[in-house]
Amino acid sequence: MANEKFEPQGDLSEVEVKLECLRLATEFGPEYERKDPLPKAQQYFDWATKKNSKRQSEKIAKKKV
C-alpha cells in the first residue's frame, strides 16, 4: 500500500492532509524524529495549509483585477 501511487480524486479533507503529513514525517524523517513524528507532521501541515491559503488569496486577487 505504501508503494501505491497517490492519485487524489478531488479536494482532500483536512484529515486526509494530516494523515499524509504524518506519513511523510514517519517515512522520510530522521530516526530521532520518527520516535515522536507528530511535531514534524504538524510543521508539514502548517506549511501546507499556509502555502495553500496564500495561493488561494492570490487567485482571488487576480480575479478581482
C-alpha positions, 0 to 999 in steps of 0.5 A, spaced: 500 500 500 505 504 501 508 503 494 501 505 491 501 511 487 497 517 490 492 519 485 487 524 489 480 524 486 478 531 488 479 536 494 482 532 500 479 533 507 483 536 512 484 529 515 486 526 509 492 532 509 494 530 516 494 523 515 499 524 509 503 529 513 504 524 518 506 519 513 511 523 510 514 525 517 514 517 519 517 515 512 522 520 510 524 523 517 530 522 521 530 516 526 530 521 532 524 524 529 520 518 527 520 516 535 515 522 536 513 524 528 507 528 530 511 535 531 514 534 524 507 532 521 504 538 524 510 543 521 508 539 514 501 541 515 502 548 517 506 549 511 501 546 507 495 549 509 499 556 509 502 555 502 495 553 500 491 559 503 496 564 500 495 561 493 488 561 494 488 569 496 492 570 490 487 567 485 482 571 488 486 577 487 487 576 480 480 575 479 478 581 482 483 585 477 
